[in-house]
Amino acid sequence: MNLLFRNLICILESNFNYLSQMLFKNDNSHFLYQDGMRIFWTDEISSETARSINSILDLSLSENGSLVKSSRSRTVITVSLPQKNSESKKIFIKKYVVKNRLKGFVNLFAPSKAWREMYLMRKMVESGIPSTKPLIVAEKRYNSMLKESYLITEEVPNSQNFLSFIKQNFSEKEKREPLLKLANFISWIHNKGFFHSDLTLKNILVSATNGNDENLLIMDLDNAIFTKGNISIWNRAKNLFQLSRLMSSENSFTEEDRKFFVDSYCRISNSLPVKKILKKIEMVKLYSSLKDSYRKFEKMLSRKSNS
């Protein structure tokens, strides 16, 4: 209930900011309605660049675009954006597609996933939590119904996700130091009020050749919540379980590494009852197992009904 309440507050707050950004002038961000699109951009981008959003999106369809990942409702492509000084800036274009008409109707006066992610990025940076830098959000609408939305972010130079960072830079005996720093970072963002419902080592970026807290960044915030105050022990345990489960599935980590990471987090969070955190992790593990079993059962029933 605590998470649901916080999520509701976060949604209402972002909805208010979304409407106020369109209706009132904002010093930190800008809004434009053009060719059926709602366009929002930050001070990092000129109005001229924002107005040429269609040309930027066309780059993702050209040979210049490189596919990063894709799913049924989301696609991420990286391209090089030409600059006036003859140099180019590498950007990421994340496209969200609204498949459900009901969701398109709900988003009639509410922000898209792309806008929510940009809002969370800026809110995190204001609170001192490093994240990728948002540049533009564009929402394609038909009769005000949301169809597609795009989030354009700037590349973080010399960065890679934490999983790749570990695989490429550390031997089996050297992993303790970066894992300790990861535990510090996760504990710190939890204390700041940040919770990611789908946290993995792949959406944590390392922007340098070491694992210092200042060089760890969070990305892919469409499943994140950021509110004032500490998050609950259950949500802490959920993030710890998500990260340790991924470690268990990767050959680069041993069972000792996973245990070291969880134990380090518990020691760092000394104001919290360690036994309670460990017990909650086991409860999250059980809940996740039951959820996976239910999904498999549901798919089996679906196959039988279609056959």
N, C-alpha and C positions, 0 to 999 in steps of 0.2 A: 504493500500500500504506500509505503514511503517513496518508492521509486516512481510509482504511478502518479503520486501527487507532485513530485519534483518534475516529472516529465510534463505534466499538465501546465505547471507554472512556466516551464521553459518554453513550451509551445505558445502560450498566451503572450508571453513577453516578446518572443520573436515575431508573432503576428502583429502586435502593436508597433514594433519597430519597422516592420515591412510596410504597413499602411502609412505610417508617419514619414517614411523615407520617400514614398511616392507623392504624398500630399504637401510636405513641408521641406524646405531647403535644409540640407544637412552638410556641415562643414567637412565631414570626413568621407562622405560617399555621395554619389550622384545618380540621378535617374533620368531615363529618356524612354519615350514610347515611340517606336519606329517600325513601320511595316508589320504591324501585328505582334511585335515583340516588346516585352518589358525588359529594358536593359539597365543594369546597375553596374557601376564601376567605382574603383577606389582612386585615390590621388596618385597612385603609381602609374595610371594610364591616362592619356589625354582624351578629351572628348572626341577628337578626330579619329583616334583609334577605336573608341567605343562605337562610333557611328559606322565604322567599317566592319562590324561584327560578322556580317555574312561572308566577307572575304576571308576573315580569320577562320571561320568554321569550314569554308571550302578547302583550306589548307589540309584539314584532317582527312579529306577525301582524295587528296593528291598523292603523288609518289613521295612527297615530303613527309607525309604522316606515317607514324609507326605505332602499331597496335601494342598496348601494354597489357590490357586484360579486357575481357568481355563476358557479360552474362545476359540473361533475358531482358533485364530492365536497365542495365548500366554498361557503358563502354568507356574506356579510357585510352586516349591516343596522345602521343607526344609529337610535337612539331617544332620547327624553328621559325620564329616570328621575325621578319626583316625589320631592321631599325634604320633610322635616318642617317646614322653615322657609319653606314655600310656593314656594321656588325649585325649579328642576329641574336635573339634571346630565345632560349629553349623554354617552351611552355607545355603544360599538360591540359588537355581538353577532356573533361568528364561529361558525358552525355547521359541524361536520365530520360527514359521513355515512360510515359504514363499509359499503361495497358488497360487499366480499368476505368470505365466511364464515370463510375461513382467517385473515384479519386480525382478525376478531372473536374468534376462538379465541386467537390470539397475544396479544391484549390482555386475556386473562382475568385475568392477574395483573400486567400491565404497563400503564403509563400511556397515555392517549390522546394524540393530537396536540395537543389543546387544553392538556392538563396539561404536556406537554413544552415548549410555547411559553411558558406561564406560568413554568415553571422557568427557562428560558433568559433571559426578561426580568429576573427577579429576580437571577439570577446576573450578568448584564451590569451591572445597576445597582450591585450590590455591588462590581464591579470598576471603576466610574466611567464606564461607557459608557451614555449616555442612551438610554432606550427608552420606549415607551408603558407606562402604569401598569396592571398586571393587577389585577382586582378579584375575580372569581369564575370557577371552572371547574366545570362540571357534566357528569357522564358518565351517560348513560342506558344501562342494561343490562337484558338479558333473560336470566334464568338465568345471571347474571354475564358474559354475552357482550356485548361493547361494540357498541352500535348507532349512537349519536350522541354527540357531545361538543360542548360549548359553552365558548367563551372570551369573557368579558366584560371589556372594558378601558375605561378612562376616556379621554375625548377630550382631546387636547392643544390647549389654547386658542390661537387665532390662528395656526394651523398650516396648511400645505399641502405636498403632495409637491414634491420638488425640481424636477421637470419643469415643473409648473404655476407654481412660484415663478419660474423663469427666464423662462417665456413672458410672465408678467404684469408683471414688474418690471424687466426688463433689455432694452436694445436690443442690437443685434449687437455693438457695440464695447464694451459694458459687461460682457460675460459672463466676461471673463478673471478678475476678482477672485473671484466665487463658484465658478468652476471650480477655481481655485487652492486655495480653502478646502475644496472637496470632495475634492481630491487629498490635502490634509493629513489630513482626517477618515478617508478610506479607509486611508491608510497607518497612521494611529494605531490604528484598530480591528484592522487586520491584525497589528500588533505586539503587541496585547493578546491575540491568539489567536482572533479572531473571523473566521469564514468563512461566507458565505451562498452556497449553491449556485445560487440564482436571483436574484441581486442586480440590481435595476433602479433607475432614478431615481424610480420611483413608490413604492418602499418605503423611501425616505429622506425624512424629514420635516424641514422648516424651520419652527421654532416662533416666529420673529421676522422682522423686515423686513430682516435682513441674513444673511449666511452664516457667522457665527462658528461655530467648532467646537462650542462649548457649546450652540448652538441647533440642531444637526443631530441627529436621532434615527433609530434603526433600528426598523422594524416588520415584521410578517409574518415571524416567525422560525421557522415550521414547517419550513423547509428550511435551517436554520442549524446550525452547529456552533461551540461555544465551549469551548476548552480552554486549558490553560496553555502559554505559550511562543508563539513566532512560527509562523505558518503557512508552508507551503512556497512556493517561487517559482511552481510550477505553479498552485496555488490563487490566489495573488496575480494571476497572469496571467489566470486564468479570470474573476475579478471585473473586472479592467480591460477585458478583451475584452467582457464582458456590457454594461458601462456605455458603452463607446465604440461598440459596435454599435448600441445604442439611440440614441445621439447621431447616428449616421450615418443612421438612419431618420427622424429628426425634422428638419423644416424650420428649427427654431429654432437648430440647430447647424450650423456649417460643418465642413469637413474640417480646417481650421486649429484650430478649437475642440477637436476630438477629439484631434488631435496634441498641442495644448497641454496638455490634461488628462493624457495618458499621460506626456508628457515631464516635467510638473511632479511627478507621482507618483515617477518615476524619480529626479529630482533630490532630492526630499525623502527618499527611501529611499536615502541615499548609502552606507549600509553594505552595500548589495546591488549585485551586478554589473549595470549598466544593460543592457549588450548581451545578457546572459543573460535578463533580464526581457523585452526586446523579442523575442528569439528564441522564448521560451516563448509569448508572445502569438500569434505567427504559428503555432506548433504547435497552440495551442488553437483558433485560427481554422480550421485545416485539419481538426482533429478534429471540430469543430462542423459543418463543411460536409459531411464524410463521414457524420456522424450524421443530419443532415437529409436527405441523399440516401437513406440506408437507410430512414428512416421513410416517405419518399415511395414508394419501391419496395415497401415492405411494404403500404402502403395500396392501391397499384395491384394487387398480387396478391390482396388481400382483396376488392376490387371485382370482379375477374375470377372469383374462386371463388364469389361470391354471384350473379353474372349467369348 
